[in-house]
Amino acid sequence: MNEFVLPAVCVLLAILNFISFFLMAFDKHLAKAGKRRVPEKILFISTICFGGLGGVLGMILCRHKTKHWYFKLFFPIFLIAQTAALVFLYMSYNGNLNF
């Protein structure tokens, strides 16, 4: 693998997960303050776009959106799918994947 690709992907994933976590934490803050909230579709979009870990951690650490079945079901599914996709891409890029 190109020596710059893996670090760039790691930085990009860290940024996307930070954004996802921040949105969950910020929405929790807005909910407590009784202010206008971050739309749920924005929370889902940020998590679908490789922010699965940030979304799941935001749910757990901020105790936010844990009563909504669709968050409890889909956020971990997104995280598992994203992890599987990244492992598959990494292995296929390095030639370690043989069918």
Backbone hydrogen bonds, N-H to C=O, Kabsch-Sander energy under -0.5 kcal/mol:
donor,donor_aa,acceptor,acceptor_aa,energy
5,V,2,N,-1.0
6,L,2,N,-1.0
8,A,4,F,-1.6
9,V,5,V,-2.6
10,C,6,L,-2.4
11,V,7,P,-2.3
12,L,8,A,-2.4
13,L,9,V,-2.7
14,A,10,C,-2.2
15,I,11,V,-2.3
16,L,12,L,-2.6
17,N,13,L,-2.5
18,F,14,A,-2.2
19,I,15,I,-2.4
20,S,16,L,-2.1
21,F,17,N,-2.6
22,F,18,F,-3.2
23,L,19,I,-2.6
24,M,20,S,-1.8
25,A,21,F,-2.7
26,F,22,F,-3.1
27,D,23,L,-2.4
28,K,24,M,-2.0
29,H,25,A,-2.2
30,L,26,F,-2.6
31,A,27,D,-2.3
32,K,28,K,-2.2
33,A,29,H,-1.9
34,G,30,L,-0.7
34,G,31,A,-0.7
35,K,30,L,-2.3
42,I,39,P,-0.8
43,L,39,P,-1.5
44,F,40,E,-2.4
45,I,41,K,-2.6
46,S,42,I,-2.5
47,T,43,L,-1.4
48,I,44,F,-2.8
49,C,45,I,-2.0
50,F,48,I,-2.2
51,G,47,T,-1.2
55,G,51,G,-2.4
56,V,52,G,-2.4
57,L,53,L,-2.8
58,G,54,G,-2.3
59,M,55,G,-2.0
60,I,56,V,-2.3
61,L,57,L,-3.1
62,C,58,G,-1.5
63,R,59,M,-0.6
64,H,58,G,-0.5
64,H,59,M,-1.0
68,H,65,K,-0.6
69,W,67,K,-0.6
71,F,68,H,-0.7
72,K,68,H,-2.2
73,L,69,W,-2.1
74,F,70,Y,-1.9
75,F,71,F,-1.8
77,I,73,L,-1.1
78,F,74,F,-2.9
79,L,75,F,-2.1
80,I,76,P,-2.6
81,A,77,I,-2.7
82,Q,78,F,-2.6
83,T,79,L,-2.4
84,A,80,I,-2.5
85,A,81,A,-2.4
86,L,82,Q,-2.3
87,V,83,T,-2.4
88,F,84,A,-2.6
89,L,85,A,-2.6
90,Y,86,L,-2.5
91,M,87,V,-2.7
92,S,88,F,-2.7
93,Y,89,L,-2.2
94,N,90,Y,-1.7
95,G,92,S,-0.6
96,N,91,M,-2.4
97,L,91,M,-0.8
98,N,96,N,-0.7
